[in-house]
Each structure stands twice: as C-alpha cells, then as structure tokens.
Amino acid sequence: MEDTRTPVRKAISIVVGLLMLAGGVFGFIYMFLFSLPVKGWFWMAPVFVATIGGLILWDDMRSFFSRQQR
C-alpha cells in the first residue's frame, strides 16, 4: 500500500504530532508538579493528547521507514 500524501501534508502531520506529544507530556508534568490533588479524569486529558500525538508520529515514521527498506 503506497502512501499518497503530499510532502506538505506529511510535514504538517509530523509538526502536529510533535506538538501534541510535547504538549501532553508537559501538561502531565505540570499537573504532577504544580497542581493540587485532582480526579483521575483530569489526568486523562494530557495522557490522551500525548497518546494521539505519538500515534500520529508512529504512522508517519512507519510509512517513512517501510519506504526506506524497499
């Protein structure tokens, strides 16, 4: 299966993935260090954002490395 995304769309996807991953990680660290005790639902937001960012990057890097092996 060939990747039909344009180079601009791939670059935007990588940037969005990196920003989401970094934002989720920094949000989690900030909540861990500087917030009062909160419910578990609030902890799920930065973890969810970081996970989605990681999945976007995984999809981009997987297609990049599979293309390199051919």
mmCIF file of the N, C-alpha and C atoms, coordinates in Angstrom:
data_MODEL
# 
_entry.id   MODEL 
# 
loop_
_atom_site.group_PDB 
_atom_site.id 
_atom_site.type_symbol 
_atom_site.label_atom_id 
_atom_site.label_alt_id 
_atom_site.label_comp_id 
_atom_site.label_asym_id 
_atom_site.label_entity_id 
_atom_site.label_seq_id 
_atom_site.pdbx_PDB_ins_code 
_atom_site.Cartn_x 
_atom_site.Cartn_y 
_atom_site.Cartn_z 
_atom_site.occupancy 
_atom_site.B_iso_or_equiv 
_atom_site.pdbx_formal_charge 
_atom_site.auth_seq_id 
_atom_site.auth_comp_id 
_atom_site.auth_asym_id 
_atom_site.auth_atom_id 
_atom_site.pdbx_PDB_model_num 
ATOM 1   N N  . MET A 1 1  ? 0.840   -1.182 0.000  1.00 0.00 ? 1  MET A N  1 
ATOM 2   C CA . MET A 1 1  ? 0.000   0.000  0.000  1.00 0.00 ? 1  MET A CA 1 
ATOM 3   C C  . MET A 1 1  ? 0.883   1.241  0.000  1.00 0.00 ? 1  MET A C  1 
ATOM 4   N N  . GLU A 1 2  ? 0.686   2.061  -0.969 1.00 0.00 ? 2  GLU A N  1 
ATOM 5   C CA . GLU A 1 2  ? 1.535   3.235  -1.145 1.00 0.00 ? 2  GLU A CA 1 
ATOM 6   C C  . GLU A 1 2  ? 0.942   4.441  -0.430 1.00 0.00 ? 2  GLU A C  1 
ATOM 7   N N  . ASP A 1 3  ? 1.822   5.245  0.136  1.00 0.00 ? 3  ASP A N  1 
ATOM 8   C CA . ASP A 1 3  ? 1.393   6.457  0.821  1.00 0.00 ? 3  ASP A CA 1 
ATOM 9   C C  . ASP A 1 3  ? 1.178   7.555  -0.213 1.00 0.00 ? 3  ASP A C  1 
ATOM 10  N N  . THR A 1 4  ? -0.041  8.083  -0.294 1.00 0.00 ? 4  THR A N  1 
ATOM 11  C CA . THR A 1 4  ? -0.368  9.073  -1.327 1.00 0.00 ? 4  THR A CA 1 
ATOM 12  C C  . THR A 1 4  ? -0.412  10.502 -0.791 1.00 0.00 ? 4  THR A C  1 
ATOM 13  N N  . ARG A 1 5  ? 0.060   10.710 0.428  1.00 0.00 ? 5  ARG A N  1 
ATOM 14  C CA . ARG A 1 5  ? 0.038   12.061 0.987  1.00 0.00 ? 5  ARG A CA 1 
ATOM 15  C C  . ARG A 1 5  ? 1.131   12.918 0.367  1.00 0.00 ? 5  ARG A C  1 
ATOM 16  N N  . THR A 1 6  ? 0.824   14.195 0.202  1.00 0.00 ? 6  THR A N  1 
ATOM 17  C CA . THR A 1 6  ? 1.804   15.126 -0.353 1.00 0.00 ? 6  THR A CA 1 
ATOM 18  C C  . THR A 1 6  ? 2.866   15.439 0.701  1.00 0.00 ? 6  THR A C  1 
ATOM 19  N N  . PRO A 1 7  ? 4.037   15.923 0.286  1.00 0.00 ? 7  PRO A N  1 
ATOM 20  C CA . PRO A 1 7  ? 5.090   16.271 1.251  1.00 0.00 ? 7  PRO A CA 1 
ATOM 21  C C  . PRO A 1 7  ? 4.648   17.337 2.262  1.00 0.00 ? 7  PRO A C  1 
ATOM 22  N N  . VAL A 1 8  ? 3.822   18.291 1.827  1.00 0.00 ? 8  VAL A N  1 
ATOM 23  C CA . VAL A 1 8  ? 3.358   19.336 2.748  1.00 0.00 ? 8  VAL A CA 1 
ATOM 24  C C  . VAL A 1 8  ? 2.451   18.714 3.820  1.00 0.00 ? 8  VAL A C  1 
ATOM 25  N N  . ARG A 1 9  ? 1.567   17.824 3.403  1.00 0.00 ? 9  ARG A N  1 
ATOM 26  C CA . ARG A 1 9  ? 0.671   17.193 4.369  1.00 0.00 ? 9  ARG A CA 1 
ATOM 27  C C  . ARG A 1 9  ? 1.451   16.316 5.348  1.00 0.00 ? 9  ARG A C  1 
ATOM 28  N N  . LYS A 1 10 ? 2.482   15.640 4.876  1.00 0.00 ? 10 LYS A N  1 
ATOM 29  C CA . LYS A 1 10 ? 3.328   14.841 5.765  1.00 0.00 ? 10 LYS A CA 1 
ATOM 30  C C  . LYS A 1 10 ? 4.048   15.735 6.777  1.00 0.00 ? 10 LYS A C  1 
ATOM 31  N N  . ALA A 1 11 ? 4.565   16.866 6.318  1.00 0.00 ? 11 ALA A N  1 
ATOM 32  C CA . ALA A 1 11 ? 5.270   17.785 7.221  1.00 0.00 ? 11 ALA A CA 1 
ATOM 33  C C  . ALA A 1 11 ? 4.312   18.350 8.265  1.00 0.00 ? 11 ALA A C  1 
ATOM 34  N N  . ILE A 1 12 ? 3.121   18.728 7.840  1.00 0.00 ? 12 ILE A N  1 
ATOM 35  C CA . ILE A 1 12 ? 2.134   19.245 8.784  1.00 0.00 ? 12 ILE A CA 1 
ATOM 36  C C  . ILE A 1 12 ? 1.767   18.175 9.798  1.00 0.00 ? 12 ILE A C  1 
ATOM 37  N N  . SER A 1 13 ? 1.614   16.950 9.341  1.00 0.00 ? 13 SER A N  1 
ATOM 38  C CA . SER A 1 13 ? 1.273   15.853 10.238 1.00 0.00 ? 13 SER A CA 1 
ATOM 39  C C  . SER A 1 13 ? 2.374   15.611 11.271 1.00 0.00 ? 13 SER A C  1 
ATOM 40  N N  . ILE A 1 14 ? 3.623   15.675 10.846 1.00 0.00 ? 14 ILE A N  1 
ATOM 41  C CA . ILE A 1 14 ? 4.740   15.487 11.781 1.00 0.00 ? 14 ILE A CA 1 
ATOM 42  C C  . ILE A 1 14 ? 4.782   16.618 12.800 1.00 0.00 ? 14 ILE A C  1 
ATOM 43  N N  . VAL A 1 15 ? 4.583   17.853 12.357 1.00 0.00 ? 15 VAL A N  1 
ATOM 44  C CA . VAL A 1 15 ? 4.595   19.001 13.273 1.00 0.00 ? 15 VAL A CA 1 
ATOM 45  C C  . VAL A 1 15 ? 3.447   18.885 14.282 1.00 0.00 ? 15 VAL A C  1 
ATOM 46  N N  . VAL A 1 16 ? 2.262   18.547 13.801 1.00 0.00 ? 16 VAL A N  1 
ATOM 47  C CA . VAL A 1 16 ? 1.115   18.406 14.710 1.00 0.00 ? 16 VAL A CA 1 
ATOM 48  C C  . VAL A 1 16 ? 1.361   17.275 15.704 1.00 0.00 ? 16 VAL A C  1 
ATOM 49  N N  . GLY A 1 17 ? 1.898   16.168 15.237 1.00 0.00 ? 17 GLY A N  1 
ATOM 50  C CA . GLY A 1 17 ? 2.200   15.056 16.131 1.00 0.00 ? 17 GLY A CA 1 
ATOM 51  C C  . GLY A 1 17 ? 3.212   15.429 17.201 1.00 0.00 ? 17 GLY A C  1 
ATOM 52  N N  . LEU A 1 18 ? 4.264   16.136 16.805 1.00 0.00 ? 18 LEU A N  1 
ATOM 53  C CA . LEU A 1 18 ? 5.275   16.563 17.779 1.00 0.00 ? 18 LEU A CA 1 
ATOM 54  C C  . LEU A 1 18 ? 4.700   17.544 18.799 1.00 0.00 ? 18 LEU A C  1 
ATOM 55  N N  . LEU A 1 19 ? 3.894   18.491 18.325 1.00 0.00 ? 19 LEU A N  1 
ATOM 56  C CA . LEU A 1 19 ? 3.293   19.464 19.250 1.00 0.00 ? 19 LEU A CA 1 
ATOM 57  C C  . LEU A 1 19 ? 2.334   18.795 20.221 1.00 0.00 ? 19 LEU A C  1 
ATOM 58  N N  . MET A 1 20 ? 1.539   17.857 19.729 1.00 0.00 ? 20 MET A N  1 
ATOM 59  C CA . MET A 1 20 ? 0.604   17.163 20.619 1.00 0.00 ? 20 MET A CA 1 
ATOM 60  C C  . MET A 1 20 ? 1.349   16.302 21.640 1.00 0.00 ? 20 MET A C  1 
ATOM 61  N N  . LEU A 1 21 ? 2.381   15.612 21.192 1.00 0.00 ? 21 LEU A N  1 
ATOM 62  C CA . LEU A 1 21 ? 3.162   14.777 22.112 1.00 0.00 ? 21 LEU A CA 1 
ATOM 63  C C  . LEU A 1 21 ? 3.840   15.638 23.172 1.00 0.00 ? 21 LEU A C  1 
ATOM 64  N N  . ALA A 1 22 ? 4.473   16.723 22.744 1.00 0.00 ? 22 ALA A N  1 
ATOM 65  C CA . ALA A 1 22 ? 5.153   17.609 23.698 1.00 0.00 ? 22 ALA A CA 1 
ATOM 66  C C  . ALA A 1 22 ? 4.148   18.278 24.638 1.00 0.00 ? 22 ALA A C  1 
ATOM 67  N N  . GLY A 1 23 ? 3.027   18.740 24.097 1.00 0.00 ? 23 GLY A N  1 
ATOM 68  C CA . GLY A 1 23 ? 2.016   19.375 24.941 1.00 0.00 ? 23 GLY A CA 1 
ATOM 69  C C  . GLY A 1 23 ? 1.440   18.425 25.969 1.00 0.00 ? 23 GLY A C  1 
ATOM 70  N N  . GLY A 1 24 ? 1.200   17.190 25.579 1.00 0.00 ? 24 GLY A N  1 
ATOM 71  C CA . GLY A 1 24 ? 0.682   16.204 26.522 1.00 0.00 ? 24 GLY A CA 1 
ATOM 72  C C  . GLY A 1 24 ? 1.674   15.874 27.625 1.00 0.00 ? 24 GLY A C  1 
ATOM 73  N N  . VAL A 1 25 ? 2.932   15.718 27.240 1.00 0.00 ? 25 VAL A N  1 
ATOM 74  C CA . VAL A 1 25 ? 3.966   15.400 28.239 1.00 0.00 ? 25 VAL A CA 1 
ATOM 75  C C  . VAL A 1 25 ? 4.159   16.575 29.194 1.00 0.00 ? 25 VAL A C  1 
ATOM 76  N N  . PHE A 1 26 ? 4.278   17.776 28.660 1.00 0.00 ? 26 PHE A N  1 
ATOM 77  C CA . PHE A 1 26 ? 4.456   18.945 29.526 1.00 0.00 ? 26 PHE A CA 1 
ATOM 78  C C  . PHE A 1 26 ? 3.218   19.213 30.373 1.00 0.00 ? 26 PHE A C  1 
ATOM 79  N N  . GLY A 1 27 ? 2.037   18.976 29.817 1.00 0.00 ? 27 GLY A N  1 
ATOM 80  C CA . GLY A 1 27 ? 0.812   19.122 30.612 1.00 0.00 ? 27 GLY A CA 1 
ATOM 81  C C  . GLY A 1 27 ? 0.773   18.143 31.765 1.00 0.00 ? 27 GLY A C  1 
ATOM 82  N N  . PHE A 1 28 ? 1.187   16.911 31.511 1.00 0.00 ? 28 PHE A N  1 
ATOM 83  C CA . PHE A 1 28 ? 1.226   15.912 32.576 1.00 0.00 ? 28 PHE A CA 1 
ATOM 84  C C  . PHE A 1 28 ? 2.235   16.297 33.648 1.00 0.00 ? 28 PHE A C  1 
ATOM 85  N N  . ILE A 1 29 ? 3.419   16.728 33.226 1.00 0.00 ? 29 ILE A N  1 
ATOM 86  C CA . ILE A 1 29 ? 4.455   17.119 34.194 1.00 0.00 ? 29 ILE A CA 1 
ATOM 87  C C  . ILE A 1 29 ? 3.991   18.323 35.013 1.00 0.00 ? 29 ILE A C  1 
ATOM 88  N N  . TYR A 1 30 ? 3.374   19.301 34.351 1.00 0.00 ? 30 TYR A N  1 
ATOM 89  C CA . TYR A 1 30 ? 2.895   20.476 35.068 1.00 0.00 ? 30 TYR A CA 1 
ATOM 90  C C  . TYR A 1 30 ? 1.832   20.086 36.103 1.00 0.00 ? 30 TYR A C  1 
ATOM 91  N N  . MET A 1 31 ? 0.883   19.252 35.706 1.00 0.00 ? 31 MET A N  1 
ATOM 92  C CA . MET A 1 31 ? -0.153  18.822 36.642 1.00 0.00 ? 31 MET A CA 1 
ATOM 93  C C  . MET A 1 31 ? 0.443   18.025 37.788 1.00 0.00 ? 31 MET A C  1 
ATOM 94  N N  . PHE A 1 32 ? 1.438   17.200 37.481 1.00 0.00 ? 32 PHE A N  1 
ATOM 95  C CA . PHE A 1 32 ? 2.059   16.373 38.520 1.00 0.00 ? 32 PHE A CA 1 
ATOM 96  C C  . PHE A 1 32 ? 2.807   17.218 39.542 1.00 0.00 ? 32 PHE A C  1 
ATOM 97  N N  . LEU A 1 33 ? 3.488   18.263 39.075 1.00 0.00 ? 33 LEU A N  1 
ATOM 98  C CA . LEU A 1 33 ? 4.328   19.045 39.973 1.00 0.00 ? 33 LEU A CA 1 
ATOM 99  C C  . LEU A 1 33 ? 3.612   20.214 40.646 1.00 0.00 ? 33 LEU A C  1 
ATOM 100 N N  . PHE A 1 34 ? 2.646   20.849 39.968 1.00 0.00 ? 34 PHE A N  1 
ATOM 101 C CA . PHE A 1 34 ? 2.127   22.116 40.462 1.00 0.00 ? 34 PHE A CA 1 
ATOM 102 C C  . PHE A 1 34 ? 0.636   22.138 40.782 1.00 0.00 ? 34 PHE A C  1 
ATOM 103 N N  . SER A 1 35 ? -0.055  21.032 40.706 1.00 0.00 ? 35 SER A N  1 
ATOM 104 C CA . SER A 1 35 ? -1.488  21.080 40.974 1.00 0.00 ? 35 SER A CA 1 
ATOM 105 C C  . SER A 1 35 ? -1.822  20.399 42.297 1.00 0.00 ? 35 SER A C  1 
ATOM 106 N N  . LEU A 1 36 ? -2.950  20.782 42.818 1.00 0.00 ? 36 LEU A N  1 
ATOM 107 C CA . LEU A 1 36 ? -3.467  20.116 44.000 1.00 0.00 ? 36 LEU A CA 1 
ATOM 108 C C  . LEU A 1 36 ? -4.042  18.771 43.571 1.00 0.00 ? 36 LEU A C  1 
ATOM 109 N N  . PRO A 1 37 ? -4.377  17.923 44.509 1.00 0.00 ? 37 PRO A N  1 
ATOM 110 C CA . PRO A 1 37 ? -4.957  16.634 44.122 1.00 0.00 ? 37 PRO A CA 1 
ATOM 111 C C  . PRO A 1 37 ? -6.225  16.835 43.281 1.00 0.00 ? 37 PRO A C  1 
ATOM 112 N N  . VAL A 1 38 ? -6.273  16.172 42.147 1.00 0.00 ? 38 VAL A N  1 
ATOM 113 C CA . VAL A 1 38 ? -7.422  16.252 41.248 1.00 0.00 ? 38 VAL A CA 1 
ATOM 114 C C  . VAL A 1 38 ? -7.898  14.849 40.924 1.00 0.00 ? 38 VAL A C  1 
ATOM 115 N N  . LYS A 1 39 ? -9.094  14.774 40.357 1.00 0.00 ? 39 LYS A N  1 
ATOM 116 C CA . LYS A 1 39 ? -9.649  13.483 39.992 1.00 0.00 ? 39 LYS A CA 1 
ATOM 117 C C  . LYS A 1 39 ? -8.914  12.889 38.797 1.00 0.00 ? 39 LYS A C  1 
ATOM 118 N N  . GLY A 1 40 ? -9.059  11.619 38.626 1.00 0.00 ? 40 GLY A N  1 
ATOM 119 C CA . GLY A 1 40 ? -8.387  10.912 37.543 1.00 0.00 ? 40 GLY A CA 1 
ATOM 120 C C  . GLY A 1 40 ? -8.790  11.367 36.167 1.00 0.00 ? 40 GLY A C  1 
ATOM 121 N N  . TRP A 1 41 ? -10.012 11.883 36.028 1.00 0.00 ? 41 TRP A N  1 
ATOM 122 C CA . TRP A 1 41 ? -10.466 12.350 34.723 1.00 0.00 ? 41 TRP A CA 1 
ATOM 123 C C  . TRP A 1 41 ? -9.595  13.487 34.200 1.00 0.00 ? 41 TRP A C  1 
ATOM 124 N N  . PHE A 1 42 ? -9.110  14.337 35.082 1.00 0.00 ? 42 PHE A N  1 
ATOM 125 C CA . PHE A 1 42 ? -8.259  15.448 34.650 1.00 0.00 ? 42 PHE A CA 1 
ATOM 126 C C  . PHE A 1 42 ? -6.886  14.963 34.200 1.00 0.00 ? 42 PHE A C  1 
ATOM 127 N N  . TRP A 1 43 ? -6.427  13.854 34.765 1.00 0.00 ? 43 TRP A N  1 
ATOM 128 C CA . TRP A 1 43 ? -5.144  13.302 34.353 1.00 0.00 ? 43 TRP A CA 1 
ATOM 129 C C  . TRP A 1 43 ? -5.230  12.659 32.979 1.00 0.00 ? 43 TRP A C  1 
ATOM 130 N N  . MET A 1 44 ? -6.416  12.262 32.588 1.00 0.00 ? 44 MET A N  1 
ATOM 131 C CA . MET A 1 44 ? -6.569  11.588 31.298 1.00 0.00 ? 44 MET A CA 1 
ATOM 132 C C  . MET A 1 44 ? -6.364  12.533 30.121 1.00 0.00 ? 44 MET A C  1 
ATOM 133 N N  . ALA A 1 45 ? -6.647  13.819 30.275 1.00 0.00 ? 45 ALA A N  1 
ATOM 134 C CA . ALA A 1 45 ? -6.541  14.761 29.162 1.00 0.00 ? 45 ALA A CA 1 
ATOM 135 C C  . ALA A 1 45 ? -5.109  14.863 28.612 1.00 0.00 ? 45 ALA A C  1 
ATOM 136 N N  . PRO A 1 46 ? -4.092  15.168 29.424 1.00 0.00 ? 46 PRO A N  1 
ATOM 137 C CA . PRO A 1 46 ? -2.746  15.252 28.838 1.00 0.00 ? 46 PRO A CA 1 
ATOM 138 C C  . PRO A 1 46 ? -2.222  13.901 28.357 1.00 0.00 ? 46 PRO A C  1 
ATOM 139 N N  . VAL A 1 47 ? -2.611  12.833 29.034 1.00 0.00 ? 47 VAL A N  1 
ATOM 140 C CA . VAL A 1 47 ? -2.187  11.498 28.595 1.00 0.00 ? 47 VAL A CA 1 
ATOM 141 C C  . VAL A 1 47 ? -2.815  11.177 27.238 1.00 0.00 ? 47 VAL A C  1 
ATOM 142 N N  . PHE A 1 48 ? -4.077  11.525 27.062 1.00 0.00 ? 48 PHE A N  1 
ATOM 143 C CA . PHE A 1 48 ? -4.771  11.290 25.805 1.00 0.00 ? 48 PHE A CA 1 
ATOM 144 C C  . PHE A 1 48 ? -4.146  12.100 24.677 1.00 0.00 ? 48 PHE A C  1 
ATOM 145 N N  . VAL A 1 49 ? -3.840  13.363 24.929 1.00 0.00 ? 49 VAL A N  1 
ATOM 146 C CA . VAL A 1 49 ? -3.223  14.223 23.902 1.00 0.00 ? 49 VAL A CA 1 
ATOM 147 C C  . VAL A 1 49 ? -1.851  13.680 23.516 1.00 0.00 ? 49 VAL A C  1 
ATOM 148 N N  . ALA A 1 50 ? -1.051  13.267 24.496 1.00 0.00 ? 50 ALA A N  1 
ATOM 149 C CA . ALA A 1 50 ? 0.270   12.719 24.199 1.00 0.00 ? 50 ALA A CA 1 
ATOM 150 C C  . ALA A 1 50 ? 0.160   11.412 23.424 1.00 0.00 ? 50 ALA A C  1 
ATOM 151 N N  . THR A 1 51 ? -0.822  10.593 23.749 1.00 0.00 ? 51 THR A N  1 
ATOM 152 C CA . THR A 1 51 ? -1.008  9.329  23.045 1.00 0.00 ? 51 THR A CA 1 
ATOM 153 C C  . THR A 1 51 ? -1.391  9.555  21.587 1.00 0.00 ? 51 THR A C  1 
ATOM 154 N N  . ILE A 1 52 ? -2.312  10.469 21.350 1.00 0.00 ? 52 ILE A N  1 
ATOM 155 C CA . ILE A 1 52 ? -2.713  10.767 19.975 1.00 0.00 ? 52 ILE A CA 1 
ATOM 156 C C  . ILE A 1 52 ? -1.516  11.321 19.186 1.00 0.00 ? 52 ILE A C  1 
ATOM 157 N N  . GLY A 1 53 ? -0.738  12.212 19.799 1.00 0.00 ? 53 GLY A N  1 
ATOM 158 C CA . GLY A 1 53 ? 0.458   12.734 19.134 1.00 0.00 ? 53 GLY A CA 1 
ATOM 159 C C  . GLY A 1 53 ? 1.452   11.631 18.807 1.00 0.00 ? 53 GLY A C  1 
ATOM 160 N N  . GLY A 1 54 ? 1.640   10.709 19.734 1.00 0.00 ? 54 GLY A N  1 
ATOM 161 C CA . GLY A 1 54 ? 2.535   9.581  19.483 1.00 0.00 ? 54 GLY A CA 1 
ATOM 162 C C  . GLY A 1 54 ? 2.032   8.685  18.366 1.00 0.00 ? 54 GLY A C  1 
ATOM 163 N N  . LEU A 1 55 ? 0.731   8.473  18.302 1.00 0.00 ? 55 LEU A N  1 
ATOM 164 C CA . LEU A 1 55 ? 0.172   7.646  17.232 1.00 0.00 ? 55 LEU A CA 1 
ATOM 165 C C  . LEU A 1 55 ? 0.304   8.319  15.870 1.00 0.00 ? 55 LEU A C  1 
ATOM 166 N N  . ILE A 1 56 ? 0.141   9.622  15.813 1.00 0.00 ? 56 ILE A N  1 
ATOM 167 C CA . ILE A 1 56 ? 0.337   10.345 14.554 1.00 0.00 ? 56 ILE A CA 1 
ATOM 168 C C  . ILE A 1 56 ? 1.785   10.204 14.094 1.00 0.00 ? 56 ILE A C  1 
ATOM 169 N N  . LEU A 1 57 ? 2.720   10.386 15.020 1.00 0.00 ? 57 LEU A N  1 
ATOM 170 C CA . LEU A 1 57 ? 4.136   10.239 14.658 1.00 0.00 ? 57 LEU A CA 1 
ATOM 171 C C  . LEU A 1 57 ? 4.462   8.804  14.266 1.00 0.00 ? 57 LEU A C  1 
ATOM 172 N N  . TRP A 1 58 ? 3.884   7.841  14.969 1.00 0.00 ? 58 TRP A N  1 
ATOM 173 C CA . TRP A 1 58 ? 4.123   6.429  14.648 1.00 0.00 ? 58 TRP A CA 1 
ATOM 174 C C  . TRP A 1 58 ? 3.685   6.136  13.208 1.00 0.00 ? 58 TRP A C  1 
ATOM 175 N N  . ASP A 1 59 ? 2.524   6.640  12.818 1.00 0.00 ? 59 ASP A N  1 
ATOM 176 C CA . ASP A 1 59 ? 2.026   6.408  11.464 1.00 0.00 ? 59 ASP A CA 1 
ATOM 177 C C  . ASP A 1 59 ? 2.952   7.036  10.429 1.00 0.00 ? 59 ASP A C  1 
ATOM 178 N N  . ASP A 1 60 ? 3.421   8.249  10.696 1.00 0.00 ? 60 ASP A N  1 
ATOM 179 C CA . ASP A 1 60 ? 4.323   8.916  9.753  1.00 0.00 ? 60 ASP A CA 1 
ATOM 180 C C  . ASP A 1 60 ? 5.669   8.212  9.664  1.00 0.00 ? 60 ASP A C  1 
ATOM 181 N N  . MET A 1 61 ? 6.240   7.848  10.786 1.00 0.00 ? 61 MET A N  1 
ATOM 182 C CA . MET A 1 61 ? 7.550   7.208  10.783 1.00 0.00 ? 61 MET A CA 1 
ATOM 183 C C  . MET A 1 61 ? 7.477   5.787  10.225 1.00 0.00 ? 61 MET A C  1 
ATOM 184 N N  . ARG A 1 62 ? 6.388   5.076  10.473 1.00 0.00 ? 62 ARG A N  1 
ATOM 185 C CA . ARG A 1 62 ? 6.234   3.720  9.947  1.00 0.00 ? 62 ARG A CA 1 
ATOM 186 C C  . ARG A 1 62 ? 6.230   3.743  8.425  1.00 0.00 ? 62 ARG A C  1 
ATOM 187 N N  . SER A 1 63 ? 5.486   4.678  7.838  1.00 0.00 ? 63 SER A N  1 
ATOM 188 C CA . SER A 1 63 ? 5.455   4.765  6.373  1.00 0.00 ? 63 SER A CA 1 
ATOM 189 C C  . SER A 1 63 ? 6.809   5.211  5.832  1.00 0.00 ? 63 SER A C  1 
ATOM 190 N N  . PHE A 1 64 ? 7.527   6.065  6.577  1.00 0.00 ? 64 PHE A N  1 
ATOM 191 C CA . PHE A 1 64 ? 8.843   6.523  6.131  1.00 0.00 ? 64 PHE A CA 1 
ATOM 192 C C  . PHE A 1 64 ? 9.844   5.376  6.134  1.00 0.00 ? 64 PHE A C  1 
ATOM 193 N N  . PHE A 1 65 ? 9.877   4.591  7.226  1.00 0.00 ? 65 PHE A N  1 
ATOM 194 C CA . PHE A 1 65 ? 10.851  3.511  7.317  1.00 0.00 ? 65 PHE A CA 1 
ATOM 195 C C  . PHE A 1 65 ? 10.508  2.338  6.418  1.00 0.00 ? 65 PHE A C  1 
ATOM 196 N N  . SER A 1 66 ? 9.252   2.076  6.183  1.00 0.00 ? 66 SER A N  1 
ATOM 197 C CA . SER A 1 66 ? 8.907   0.990  5.275  1.00 0.00 ? 66 SER A CA 1 
ATOM 198 C C  . SER A 1 66 ? 9.277   1.369  3.837  1.00 0.00 ? 66 SER A C  1 
ATOM 199 N N  . ARG A 1 67 ? 9.224   2.645  3.511  1.00 0.00 ? 67 ARG A N  1 
ATOM 200 C CA . ARG A 1 67 ? 9.628   3.094  2.182  1.00 0.00 ? 67 ARG A CA 1 
ATOM 201 C C  . ARG A 1 67 ? 11.148  3.005  2.037  1.00 0.00 ? 67 ARG A C  1 
ATOM 202 N N  . GLN A 1 68 ? 11.900  3.232  3.116  1.00 0.00 ? 68 GLN A N  1 
ATOM 203 C CA . GLN A 1 68 ? 13.355  3.185  3.063  1.00 0.00 ? 68 GLN A CA 1 
ATOM 204 C C  . GLN A 1 68 ? 13.865  1.762  2.845  1.00 0.00 ? 68 GLN A C  1 
ATOM 205 N N  . GLN A 1 69 ? 13.152  0.769  3.311  1.00 0.00 ? 69 GLN A N  1 
ATOM 206 C CA . GLN A 1 69 ? 13.616  -0.618 3.193  1.00 0.00 ? 69 GLN A CA 1 
ATOM 207 C C  . GLN A 1 69 ? 13.452  -1.169 1.786  1.00 0.00 ? 69 GLN A C  1 
ATOM 208 N N  . ARG A 1 70 ? 12.600  -0.588 0.980  1.00 0.00 ? 70 ARG A N  1 
ATOM 209 C CA . ARG A 1 70 ? 12.373  -1.092 -0.387 1.00 0.00 ? 70 ARG A CA 1 
ATOM 210 C C  . ARG A 1 70 ? 13.480  -0.744 -1.319 1.00 0.00 ? 70 ARG A C  1 
# 
